[in-house]
């Protein structure tokens, strides 16, 4: 643990979370990232409770972003609460807000947003969210792989909107 917390890093990758919502019940998430100077000392607040850790995993991280590179070690601490549920806390000295991103269960935003909200993929994901909420199902299945987001199993489809006019003709609109 000390090997992770005592690393000398020059920069941190700072994340800013934003929610983009098209209508009242379906929101998507977006993270803006940027390099900021690393603090002289890593905050011990990254690790909240080590006495209840039942397992841990260390891993090597290599970030290449915006022309900068950083290589370092991180750790995941696994806990089991009183009701038997498992939880994890990622201790990543270069990405302090990584746990916030890891806990998100909303689908990611596709860019550009104004095109995405009119795409077939958006409407498939929105419908999946509505159905799961209406049925009381979790948005992310228990057996989902690490990093799974709602809609990851959806395929891009092309939407064709049809409007019927008077008579026997119709108008086709392809976004």
C-alpha positions in Angstrom: 0.0 0.0 0.0 2.8 2.4 0.9 4.5 1.7 -2.4 1.3 3.0 -4.2 0.8 6.0 -1.9 4.5 7.2 -1.9 5.0 7.3 -5.7 6.4 10.6 -7.0 4.1 11.7 -9.9 4.4 14.9 -11.8 0.9 15.1 -13.1 -2.6 13.9 -12.3 -5.4 13.2 -14.7 -8.3 15.3 -13.4 -11.9 14.2 -14.3 -14.9 16.5 -14.4 -18.2 14.6 -14.6 -21.2 15.9 -16.5 -24.7 14.5 -17.1 -26.4 15.1 -20.4 -30.2 14.5 -20.4 -32.5 14.6 -23.3 -35.8 14.0 -21.5 -36.9 13.7 -17.9 -35.9 10.1 -17.3 -32.8 9.2 -19.5 -29.4 10.7 -18.8 -26.0 10.0 -20.1 -22.6 10.7 -18.6 -19.6 12.5 -20.0 -16.2 13.0 -18.4 -13.8 15.8 -19.4 -10.2 15.0 -18.5 -7.1 17.1 -18.3 -3.7 17.0 -16.8 -3.0 19.0 -13.6 0.1 19.2 -11.5 0.2 16.4 -8.9 0.2 17.5 -5.3 3.5 17.2 -3.4 2.0 14.5 -1.2 -0.7 12.0 -2.1 -3.8 12.3 0.1 -4.2 9.5 2.6 -8.0 10.1 2.1 -7.7 7.8 -0.9 -7.7 4.9 1.5 -10.6 5.1 3.9 -10.7 1.8 5.8 -8.0 -0.8 5.5 -8.9 -2.9 8.5 -12.0 -4.4 6.7 -10.1 -5.3 3.5 -10.5 -8.9 2.6 -8.5 -8.9 -0.6 -6.5 -6.6 -2.8 -5.1 -6.4 -6.3 -2.2 -4.2 -7.4 -1.8 -3.3 -11.1 0.5 -1.3 -13.3 -1.1 1.7 -15.1 0.1 3.4 -18.3 -1.7 6.5 -19.4 -1.1 8.1 -22.7 -3.3 11.2 -23.1 -2.9 14.6 -24.8 0.7 14.0 -25.6 1.7 13.1 -22.0 2.5 9.7 -20.6 2.5 8.4 -17.0 3.3 5.0 -15.7 2.7 4.0 -12.1 1.2 1.4 -9.7 -2.4 1.4 -8.4 -4.3 -0.9 -6.1 -7.9 -2.1 -5.6 -9.1 -2.9 -2.1 -12.0 -5.3 -1.8 -14.4 -5.2 1.2 -17.3 -7.3 2.4 -20.0 -5.5 4.3 -22.2 -6.9 7.1 -24.9 -8.0 4.7 -22.4 -10.0 2.6 -22.2 -7.6 -0.3 -18.8 -6.9 -1.9 -17.4 -3.4 -2.6 -14.2 -2.1 -4.1 -12.2 1.0 -3.6 -9.7 1.9 -6.3 -6.6 3.7 -5.0 -5.2 5.3 -8.1 -2.7 8.1 -7.2 -2.8 9.7 -10.7 -6.6 9.7 -11.2 -8.1 10.7 -7.8 -11.7 10.6 -9.0 -11.5 7.2 -10.6 -14.0 5.7 -8.0 -16.6 8.2 -9.1 -16.3 7.1 -12.7 -16.3 3.4 -11.6 -19.6 3.8 -9.8 -21.4 5.4 -12.7 -24.2 3.2 -14.1 -25.5 5.5 -16.9 -24.5 5.0 -20.5 -21.6 7.0 -21.9 -22.2 9.9 -24.3 -21.5 9.5 -28.0 -20.1 12.6 -29.7 -21.5 14.9 -31.0 -24.4 14.9 -28.6 -26.8 16.7 -31.0 -26.4 13.9 -33.5 -26.4 11.1 -30.9 -29.8 11.9 -29.4 -31.4 11.4 -32.8 -29.6 8.2 -33.5 -31.1 4.7 -33.4 -28.5 3.7 -30.8 -29.6 6.5 -28.4 -33.3 5.4 -28.7 -32.4 1.7 -28.1 -30.4 2.6 -25.0 -33.1 4.9 -23.7 -35.8 2.2 -24.2 -33.6 -0.4 -22.4 -33.3 2.0 -19.4 -37.0 2.7 -19.4 -37.9 -1.0 -19.5 -35.4 -2.0 -16.8 -36.6 0.8 -14.5 -40.3 -0.1 -15.1 -39.6 -3.8 -14.3 -37.5 -2.9 -11.2 -34.4 -4.6 -12.8 -30.9 -3.3 -12.1 -29.4 -1.3 -15.0 -26.2 -3.4 -14.8 -26.6 -7.2 -14.5 -24.7 -8.9 -11.7 -22.6 -11.0 -14.1 -21.6 -8.0 -16.3 -17.9 -7.5 -16.9 -15.9 -4.8 -15.2 -16.5 -1.5 -16.9 -19.9 -2.5 -18.4 -22.2 0.4 -19.1 -25.9 0.4 -20.0 -26.1 -0.1 -23.7 -22.8 -1.7 -24.3 -24.6 -4.7 -25.7 -26.6 -2.6 -28.2 -25.6 -2.3 -31.8 -25.8 0.8 -33.9 -28.9 0.8 -36.1 -30.0 3.2 -38.7 -33.4 4.8 -38.1 -35.8 5.5 -40.9 -38.7 7.7 -40.0 -41.8 7.5 -42.2 -44.5 10.1 -42.4 -47.6 9.2 -44.3 -49.2 11.9 -46.4 -52.7 12.1 -47.8 -53.1 9.6 -50.6 -50.9 6.6 -51.3 -47.5 8.4 -51.0 -45.1 8.6 -48.1 -42.1 10.7 -47.1 -38.9 9.0 -45.8 -36.5 10.9 -43.5 -33.1 9.4 -42.9 -31.1 11.1 -40.1 
